[in-house]
Amino acid sequence: MLNQYFPNTQNSLMQDIERKGYLIIRNFFQEAELYPYWRAIDYFVKAFARGVGIDFNEFDEVLPTERDRMLVSILQKRPDLQSVLYDRLQMIPELLALPSHQRFQKLAKEILKTKSIGVWPRMQVRLDLCGDEKNVIRWHHDYLYNKGTSNSYTFWMPMVSITKEMGTLLLADRSHKLQLQDEMFERVEVNRRFVFNLKEEILKQLEYWQPENFSAGDLVIFHSLLVHSGMLNTMQDRARMTVLFRMQNLETLEAY
């Protein structure tokens, strides 16, 4: 399946993702395939706006790839509803069903080399607003927070277009090979939801880069031990809306 996205590559893409620890597949979902999900988000937004007395007709001119603007507009008028909106955004049925999509299933089984896969800990929708320092996740790998088995991969897909100013990802090449221990991460300021950051002396040894942008439907897959960092959104009228979930090999759970 991977080869359908890169038919001209000379090396095995499985070897490539194992070597670098991550893979970026542009246009994994075409815009036309995203419309059912955008439509579900529209229904959610209009219901929410109607409930709080906001005229949702003002959203008619919003581009499909910038659906986040509608959510930002609501929260600018009613910042007190941020947690309620965020919690309900997580529960849109169409988004919850994404890990069950045949394309994700087939890809996960191919990468993990097993038919026994599971999502852990859950399907998540992130809505990273401008200047939200509290929820930025600094240098970490996903196993640090989620455990279970290191034999897992994160699937990260934007539902809207993302520019560098909105914050993309910082990805440390081949860092999943280093087997970094928990003590190599230090606790950061207490006013953060995610409390760990890689120690500076370790970070200096890594080579990392930041993609310039992502389109809605692009897919980033990375190993649970790959060191990466979120970036702060600096655009006042945009929010970085992404879906992410981790697929793990159920045959290698540490509970066994």
C-alpha positions in Angstrom: 0.0 0.0 0.0 2.8 2.4 0.8 4.2 2.1 -2.7 1.0 3.5 -4.2 2.0 6.9 -2.7 5.7 6.7 -3.8 5.8 4.6 -6.9 9.2 5.9 -8.0 11.1 5.3 -4.8 14.2 3.1 -5.0 14.3 1.9 -1.4 11.7 0.0 0.5 9.4 2.5 2.3 9.2 0.1 5.2 12.9 0.3 5.6 12.7 4.1 5.3 10.2 4.5 8.1 12.1 2.1 10.2 15.3 4.1 9.6 14.0 7.7 10.0 11.2 6.8 12.5 8.6 8.8 10.6 6.9 9.1 7.2 4.9 12.0 5.7 2.3 11.0 3.1 0.9 14.1 1.3 -2.7 14.0 0.3 -3.4 10.7 2.1 -7.0 11.9 2.0 -8.1 14.0 -1.0 -10.2 17.1 -0.3 -13.3 15.3 -1.8 -12.8 12.5 0.7 -12.7 14.9 3.6 -16.1 16.5 2.8 -18.1 14.1 5.0 -15.9 14.9 7.9 -16.1 18.7 7.3 -19.9 18.4 6.9 -20.0 16.8 10.4 -17.9 19.6 11.8 -20.3 22.1 10.2 -23.3 20.5 11.8 -21.5 20.6 15.2 -20.5 24.2 14.8 -24.0 25.4 13.7 -25.6 23.5 16.6 -23.1 25.0 19.0 -23.5 28.6 17.6 -27.3 28.3 17.6 -27.2 27.2 21.2 -25.3 30.2 22.4 -27.1 32.7 20.1 -24.4 33.3 17.5 -25.4 33.9 13.9 -23.8 31.0 12.0 -24.5 32.5 8.6 -21.3 34.5 9.0 -19.5 31.2 8.5 -20.8 30.7 5.0 -17.7 32.2 3.4 -15.2 30.1 5.3 -13.0 27.9 3.1 -13.4 24.1 3.7 -9.7 23.8 4.5 -10.1 26.5 7.1 -13.0 25.1 9.1 -11.1 26.0 12.3 -12.0 29.7 11.8 -15.6 29.0 12.8 -14.5 27.4 16.1 -12.1 30.3 16.8 -14.9 32.8 16.0 -17.2 31.1 18.6 -14.5 31.0 21.2 -13.5 34.7 20.7 -17.1 35.6 21.5 -17.5 33.0 24.3 -14.1 32.0 25.7 -15.9 30.6 28.8 -17.1 27.7 26.6 -13.7 26.5 25.5 -13.6 23.3 27.5 -17.3 22.4 26.6 -16.6 23.0 22.9 -13.4 21.0 23.0 -15.0 18.1 24.8 -17.9 17.9 22.3 -15.5 18.2 19.4 -13.9 15.0 20.5 -17.2 13.1 20.3 -18.2 13.8 16.7 -19.0 10.3 15.5 -17.5 10.7 12.0 -14.1 11.7 13.5 -14.3 9.0 16.2 -14.6 6.4 13.4 -11.5 7.5 11.5 -9.2 4.8 13.0 -11.6 2.2 11.7 -11.3 3.5 8.1 -10.0 0.7 5.9 -7.1 2.8 4.6 -5.8 3.4 8.1 -6.3 -0.2 9.1 -4.5 -1.6 6.1 -1.6 0.8 6.6 -1.2 0.2 10.3 -1.2 -3.6 9.8 1.5 -3.3 7.2 3.7 -1.1 9.3 3.3 -3.1 12.5 3.5 -6.4 10.6 0.4 -7.9 12.3 -3.3 -8.1 12.0 -3.7 -7.7 15.7 -3.8 -3.9 16.2 -5.5 -1.6 18.7 -5.9 2.1 19.3 -4.2 3.4 22.5 -5.2 5.3 24.5 -7.9 6.9 22.4 -8.8 8.8 19.3 -8.1 12.5 19.9 -9.0 15.7 18.2 -6.7 18.6 19.0 -7.7 22.3 18.5 -4.6 24.3 19.3 -5.5 28.0 19.7 -3.2 31.0 19.3 -0.8 31.4 22.2 -1.9 28.3 24.1 1.3 27.7 26.1 -0.4 25.4 28.5 -1.2 22.7 26.0 2.0 22.8 23.9 3.8 19.5 24.2 7.6 20.1 24.2 10.2 17.6 23.2 9.0 14.1 24.1 8.2 10.7 22.6 4.7 9.3 22.8 5.8 6.2 24.8 6.8 8.6 27.6 3.1 9.5 28.2 1.3 6.4 26.9 3.3 3.3 27.7 1.6 0.0 26.8 4.1 -1.1 24.1 6.8 0.7 22.3 5.7 -1.3 19.2 3.3 1.4 18.1 3.0 4.3 15.7 1.2 7.6 15.9 -1.1 8.7 13.0 -1.4 12.5 12.9 -3.6 14.1 10.3 -4.6 17.8 9.9 -8.3 18.4 9.2 -7.4 22.0 8.0 -4.6 23.6 6.2 -1.7 24.4 8.5 1.0 27.1 7.9 4.3 27.3 9.8 2.9 30.3 11.7 0.2 28.0 13.1 2.9 25.5 14.3 3.6 22.3 12.6 5.9 19.6 14.1 9.5 19.3 14.9 10.7 15.8 14.1 14.1 14.4 15.3 15.5 12.1 12.6 16.3 8.5 13.8 15.8 9.4 17.5 13.6 6.3 18.0 16.8 4.3 17.7 18.4 6.0 20.8 16.2 4.2 23.4 16.0 7.3 25.5 15.3 6.6 29.2 12.7 8.5 31.2 15.4 10.2 33.3 16.6 12.0 30.1 13.5 14.1 30.3 13.0 16.8 32.8 9.9 18.4 34.3 9.0 21.9 33.0 6.9 24.8 34.4 4.0 23.6 36.5 1.5 25.7 34.3 1.7 23.1 31.6 -0.6 20.2 30.9 2.3 18.1 29.5 5.1 18.4 32.0 8.2 16.8 30.3 10.8 18.2 28.0 14.0 16.6 26.8 17.1 17.7 28.6 19.2 20.3 26.7 22.3 18.2 26.6 20.4 15.4 24.9 18.6 17.7 22.5 21.9 19.1 21.2 22.8 15.6 19.9 19.7 15.4 17.7 19.1 16.5 14.1 15.6 17.8 13.7 13.5 19.8 11.2 10.2 21.4 10.9 7.9 20.9 7.8 6.9 24.3 6.3 3.2 23.4 6.1 0.5 20.7 5.9 -2.6 20.5 3.8 -5.8 19.0 5.2 -5.6 15.2 4.6 -1.8 15.0 4.8 -0.6 12.2 7.1 2.4 12.0 9.4 3.2 8.6 10.9 5.9 8.3 13.5 7.2 5.6 15.9 6.2 5.8 19.6 9.9 6.4 20.5 10.5 9.2 17.9 11.4 12.4 19.7 9.3 15.3 18.5 7.9 18.6 19.7 4.8 20.7 19.1 5.0 24.3 18.2 3.1 27.3 19.4 0.3 28.7 17.2 0.9 32.4 16.6 -2.1 33.1 14.3 -4.9 34.9 16.1 -7.8 33.8 13.9 -6.7 30.2 13.2 -6.5 27.0 15.2 -4.5 24.0 14.4 -7.2 21.2 14.2 -5.7 17.7 13.9 -6.9 14.2 14.5 -4.4 11.7 16.0 -4.4 8.2 17.3 -1.8 5.5 18.1 -1.9 2.1 16.6 -0.2 -0.6 18.6 0.7 -4.2 18.1 -1.5 -6.1 20.5 0.9 -9.1 20.4 3.6 -7.1 22.2 1.8 -5.5 25.1 4.1 -5.2 28.2 1.2 -6.4 30.3 2.0 -9.9 29.0 
